[in-house]
């Protein structure tokens, strides 16, 4: 997506680190830089900051202090962008669009990376990666996620996530369901939801993110967790033909599953689904209070229940169970998960790409990433980190979600994907508000054809 508007000065600040000494600088320090006068000994790194959260800042600051001690002539400036996910993408792109304001390193979501490549914001780093000692430790799917259509590498993957079914054991017990539940098909998920609906429990039986207010959560945690497990197995995009897939029976089947949830009152109300803040309600009250039976969601959500969270829930490992998401009828691999994740990239307007990559390597050392994973409650993409005992023990669920990565699908995060994803969300919302799945699927097909051009689509062959 192209940059659209400037952002207010009070949303960001800089933390400058020189030889391990930190000081806060105002936004005007960057705004006042003149074009072409940037200091080649200063490395700027832009990253997303969630509200007052400082996990990423602490990770980068620690590495910056070590790096500055080794290279006292170099200075690291932290550029935290306080914004929601979509606003972060826009603000980050705005910074990268000018040599005057561009960072030297950016924290990129795999969801948007290739779109930023297509817009000319990022440069290939294939030559630099050749000397990176931990490249072979990176999961193959994560490598593919940062590889452009031109075969060049555009980022170093750091974090990832996988998705599964979270279920409340007490709600299950009330409905007569097993505490070691593992459904073998979509129908078995629906049967469990019906049992909860028909029990004395007041819990919402099942929830998956759906509709445009949920953004990418709806596409990835919701729809794609269904689509990639359908019998036709075509997904969204054919990598061999390099075309987007239309007319997929699995697409209609996925929308039909969503329709069933609403038709049979197996999920939350339409108003709750369209609440952009519903995820916070789920994590802070609905799950902890036993008001939700089953949730499709990601590996990271238990960070909402740690001792340092707004509402700690120390009992969650005993109360919440985990189950693999089954394929539609249990065919194929039997289970399915989607993986995403974040990494570091070098913008087109970097001051000195070799120096920037030197600092990048400090940020992604094994020890640094072990500490970062524990603080951020994420899944690693690296085999060396995954073998570390501190990593394997930081959360009751970390090993489970790390193992899922082996068979994970990644989104076709091509430049057109953000718009295709929006079309997915619109198709879901249409079904939620009464449109037939076949009609919503046809509208999606028309939207995708308009987005990518008729020469870049093909009919499903399954």
MOBELHU-V8443 format. One record per backbone hydrogen bond with DSSP energy under -0.5 kcal/mol. CO is the residue of the C=O (numbers start at 1). NH is the residue of the N-H. If there is no record, write none. Layout:
co = (CO/CO)
nh = (NH/NH)
//
This chain:
co = (8/9/11/13/14/14/15/16/17/18/21/23/25/26/27/27/28/30/34/39/41/42/43/44/44/45/46/47/49/49/50/54/55/56/57/58/59/60/61/62/63/64/65/66/67/71/74/75/76/76/77/78/78/79/80/80/81/81/84/85/86/87/88/89/90/91/92/93/95/98/98/105/106/106/108/109/109/110/112/113/114/115/116/116/117/121/125/126/128/129/131/132/134/134/135/137/139/140/141/142/143/144/146/146/148/152/153/155/156/158/160/161/162/164/164/165/166/167/167/168/169/170/171/172/173/178/185/186/187/188/189/190/191/192/193/194/196/204/205/207/211/212/214/215/215/216/217/217/218/219/222/222/223/223/224/226/227/229/230/236/237/238/238/243/244/246/248/248/249/250/251/252/253/254/255/256/257/258/259/260/261/261/262/266/269/270/272/274/275/277/277/278/279/280/281/281/282/285/286/286/287/291/293/294/295/295/297/298/300/301/302/303/304/305/306/309/313/315/315/316/319/321/323/324/325/328/328/331/334/336/337/339/341/342/342/343/344/345/345/346/347/352/353/354/355/356/357/358/359/360/362/365/366/367/368/369/370/371/372/373/373/379/381/382/383/385/388/389/391/395/397/398/399/400/401/402/403/404/405/409/411/412/413/414/416/416/417/418/419/420/421/422/423/424/425/426/427/428/429/430/431/436/437/438/439/440/441/442/443/444/445/446/447/448/449/453/454/456/458)
nh = (11/12/82/80/16/25/78/23/76/21/18/16/14/29/30/31/32/33/37/42/75/44/77/104/105/79/107/81/51/83/53/58/59/60/61/62/63/64/65/66/67/68/69/70/71/74/19/43/17/78/45/15/80/47/13/82/49/83/88/89/90/91/92/93/94/95/96/97/98/101/102/46/108/345/343/112/113/114/116/117/118/119/121/122/120/348/129/130/131/132/133/135/137/138/138/383/143/144/145/146/146/147/148/154/151/148/125/157/344/381/379/340/299/166/297/323/295/169/321/172/173/174/175/177/176/181/189/190/191/192/193/194/195/196/197/198/199/293/294/296/214/215/217/218/219/220/221/222/223/224/225/226/226/227/228/229/230/328/233/245/239/242/243/238/458/460/251/252/253/254/255/256/257/258/259/260/261/262/263/264/266/267/265/206/273/274/275/276/278/280/281/282/283/284/285/286/287/289/291/292/290/204/168/207/166/297/164/301/303/304/305/306/311/313/309/312/316/318/319/320/169/167/165/326/336/186/187/334/327/325/409/411/110/158/159/108/156/106/347/123/350/356/357/358/359/360/361/362/363/364/365/369/370/371/372/373/374/375/376/377/378/160/139/386/387/388/392/393/394/398/401/402/403/404/405/405/406/407/408/339/413/414/114/417/419/420/421/422/423/424/425/426/427/428/429/430/431/432/433/435/434/440/441/442/443/444/445/446/447/448/449/450/451/452/453/456/457/244/246)
//
